[in-house]
Amino acid sequence: MGRSGPYDAAMRFGIFYELQLPRPWDDGAELRLVQDALDQVELADRLGIDCVWEVEHHFLEEYSHSSAPEVFLAAASQRTRDIRLGHGIIQTAPQYNHPVRTAERLAMLDLVSGGRVEFGSGESSSTAELGGFGIDPAQKRDAWSEGLEVTIRCMTESPFTGVDGAYVQVPPRNVVPKPVQKPHPPLWVACSRRETILLAARHGIGALTFAFIDPEEAIHWVGDYERALAESCVPIGRAANPQVACVTTMMCHRDEREAIARGLEGGNFFGYSLAHYYVFGDHRPGRTNVWEEFQAKRAERGYDPEVAVALQQETLGAKVAAGETEGLRGAIGTPAQLREFLRRYEEVGVDQIIFVLQAGRTRHEHIMESLELFGSEVLPEFKARDEKQHAAKAARLEPVVEAAMARRVEPDVAMPDDYVMEALPKQLIKAAGGDELLDSIAAGTSVGDRSPIEGLAAREA
């Protein structure tokens, strides 16, 4: 799968929300946070940004106040027209979300949005979430996989023929409604290491890389993904989604110093608070002040937002290095700097760059101004070559995807010929007295000197 020159050079853009809310909070803080985010999504849609991605996290105060992404995305769907609505991600282990409910919510969101849903899944690795829902870390990958497989079956089987799994058991049922997109919305999975990039490729799932990698690192991730796709992909879904997306912090302003002043601290809090929950933090629920710790310890933890260091960089990058100190600069700079930075991702084959703007205490008005500037001075260049080059990539990968789909074997499931669902009263009647009482209720006649219901009550007593 070699290539020369630009790699199907086209790239789309998304915006990403954890819904961060550093302490201290007042009574209206969460309301303002959500309403501001919805205003930002509405603007992004008008500008032509391709996708909004919303996470699902639980108990990760300050880092993420987004525990019900389907509600946020449903609200966004009614304020927008074209932007795709990305679950980035749904936690699909059945202990988090029953797969029937996941399928139902996805289908309803697809219906209310007119078919704009992207279905990202993941397993989480924070002890706050795993422990909070009683999930054994050693089993989380298997639970994710089973939950995802059952969700896909619920969206595509009519009727769903049931499952007796390790983590979920469901009898045959017809799960309704069904999504607009057939056979199901595009599938993605959260990736933070090469291992999960390969997992995504082997399952034919788009890779949502949350590792804040530079373009020079991304080329290896894209190459690994495509090799695994060609060599060993057996799609978990009924359609493959061979895409790689990368996340980066972003703030755009005509003056570089002002862009850094507006965006660098928020980007670094994003990295610090993530590491607090996933790497080094000790957290007391409702008591620990992550923002305060960030202010006190960010330099020693590698998240000191030094403007001078950022200004010394010749090119933008996902990380800023000064000795052993690293911070997330990403796409923070002028329109010209962003164009050059983003072209580097485009040239190595990244399909979508997803911007983190809402981070730390970054101000709403600065996010809106940044989106406007990006939309007017950076986005048009990429939009101009989008459709043609995406079609070229689809054509190039078509034989690879066809070969992968040919390796897929449909689950060996079937509806039992004699399976029926009986209404609960009917079950009680049969258990209490059998056919005579059932027939009398159906006919509205009495049994001896009692009405049918009195007869049932007498037999149950």
Number of C-alpha atoms within 10 A of each C-alpha: 9 6 8 6 8 13 17 24 23 27 24 20 21 24 25 24 23 23 23 25 20 21 16 10 10 7 7 8 13 15 9 12 16 16 12 18 19 19 14 22 28 19 18 25 19 14 18 17 23 18 25 27 24 25 25 21 23 18 16 21 23 24 26 22 22 22 18 14 22 22 13 17 23 17 15 23 24 11 15 18 14 17 23 22 27 27 26 24 23 29 26 27 27 25 18 21 14 19 25 23 14 23 26 19 19 25 24 20 23 24 17 16 24 15 20 23 30 24 21 26 26 24 24 22 15 20 15 17 18 18 12 12 14 11 17 12 16 8 12 20 17 15 25 22 18 21 27 26 16 25 24 23 23 26 27 19 15 15 16 24 18 20 16 9 12 9 16 18 12 15 13 17 17 15 21 17 16 23 25 20 16 13 15 24 24 21 28 29 25 25 23 14 12 15 10 17 25 24 18 29 30 22 24 30 31 26 29 27 25 15 16 20 20 19 22 12 12 22 19 13 22 21 15 16 26 22 16 18 27 19 13 16 28 22 23 21 24 18 19 23 19 25 21 25 25 24 23 26 28 31 35 29 24 14 11 18 17 17 20 27 17 23 34 31 24 27 29 25 28 26 22 29 26 18 15 20 20 14 12 12 15 9 15 8 11 8 8 15 16 21 21 13 14 20 13 11 14 22 16 12 17 20 26 24 25 20 15 10 15 25 15 10 12 8 14 20 24 21 20 23 17 13 7 9 18 23 28 30 30 28 30 32 30 23 24 13 18 23 18 14 21 20 18 18 26 22 17 23 24 26 24 21 24 26 21 24 29 29 29 25 18 19 15 17 11 18 23 20 15 23 25 18 19 23 18 12 14 21 21 14 13 18 16 11 14 17 12 13 16 17 12 16 17 14 11 13 16 13 12 19 22 12 17 22 19 12 13 15 11 9 8 5 10 11 14 9 6 5 9 9 9 9 8 9 11 14 13 15 22 15 13 18 14 13 12 12 23 20 13 16 19 9 10 12 13 15 17 8 8 12 16 23 16 13 21 22 12 11 13 12 7
